[in-house]
């Protein structure tokens, strides 16, 4: 089994048939079945919004995914303050990454997390840290 960290954009694409990455998300959804799936808790805040909750089928499917034994939800308590500082640090203004993206970057950069793959549709936001840790980004 491999360890796959999943970004919010994947969930949006998987459950929104109008999303430009929808077909690709369905293709790579197989990675969720037989591997360890790492979900940073803040991505749940982004994904499970009011619009999502109105889609009963998506809501039920996602709830079932989150109950599986291979799903590991990562609490951000120990890194959220650092991520917030990074987000508003003037030196990082050229990147303009969201707080959630900075949390994901800190998780990817932490050697205490074994991560083999990242599922994201924003490769450029994570490519540097993934290359540093030899984490592959699943892409088309």
Secondary structure, 3 states (H helix, E strand, C coil): CCEEEECHHHHHHHHCCCCCCHHHHHHHHHHHCCCEEEEEHHHHHHHCCHHHHCCHHHHHHHHHHHCCCCEEEECCCCCHHHHHHHHHCHHHCCCCCCHHHHHHHHHHHCCCCCCCEEECCCHHHHHHHHHHHCCEEECC
